[in-house]
Amino acid sequence: MRKYLNLILAASLILFSCSHQDSDDSISLEEKLSKSELSEEDLKDRILGIIVGSAIGDAMGAPTEMWPRESIKLEYGFVTDLDSMIREASPEGIWVPNLPAGGTTDDTRWKVLTSEYLLTQHYEELDPADFARIIEERYLSYLEGIQQINSEDIEAYENAMLKVGWLQEWAKVSRPFIENNLVGYADSLGKFYGGEMVCAGLLYAPILGGFFPGDPEKAYSEAYKLSIYDLGYAKDLTALSAALTAAGMKKGSNPDSLLASLRVDPKQYFQSRLVGRTAYRILQDALKINEEAKKLDSLNFMDANSPSLAYAFEQLDERIQDMPFHAGEIYLQTITAMVYADFDFMNTLIFLTNYGRDNDTTAALAGGILGAYFGFEKLPKKEREQVIEVAKEQLGIDLISIGQQLGDHLVKP
């Protein structure tokens, strides 16, 4: 792990303003592909990999979301595969009770909604106000759906309220942002989910990163602009997760280059007086945990009884926050798992699922990043087919269609 700690990445970046400016200048397909050095076919495969890879991670963690490890072990044993879920429906969780293996939560819904937003955007620069609008419009459509229920069917109202509850907090922030009401935006953001630093942007960061393949600096800049629901250094974590995804979409990328992308600092967080850059300290913690863990058992490190795994889990326990969906906690667990698993797709998800806490979000974040790195065709076939089928048949989400549309949009001249 020391080779990661000693990597130095010098990055220069032109920062973009938060206001969107339309441009008549179109960027050619060759220019879009130049940073990634991928073929058009490979690029589309990576985009689809983000969406389906994230859904696999979401589905891995969904049955035991927020469970303590003891409960996961008691009911599911050591989780190595997708499983069915018997859990309550909730706005941020599942909307359909008793989903079969492959069912997903809001983590997948956010990737889909962000993909729909990106289909309206130019490659050159994203518009955060448009993002706020699409969220508000979706929220208002859910409210309208309640008004159109012409019955006394309590279950119909309950289902409709799940959708409203999902975007309720987000809509409160969206409206003043769209109106450029700085005081109102600051006030609503300060009360977003009680003023806690929830993992807002981390829910959609991989999709944003995938829109700028092979260009982590550009991905960071654009994702930072769209981190309008994030508080504090969560904005940095959102942007870094997008940068990490973009870095994985470069031909010949490897663990060294992926981790190097987590040192880009266009907003100069390192220069913060007295505090410095929290995101970098989190990265150092992840690397140190792994360095010590692998000393204990380098052969059976993904076994249920592995001393290495137990050590890594214990170290993460010492760094938990007041709530499982804290952005800093999500980021630390995700980076730790990917490094621990040597960036293997399924082993990373196995680590995160069995660790617990907000394990569908951490696994969805990692699944999206690694889906960009490996591409759709290299994802485990059984798992990808399961989530695709359940999403379409049970949830009305066509992951393949969404991924293909986004890929086609990205390569459009």
Disulfide bonds with the S-S distance in Angstrom:
none
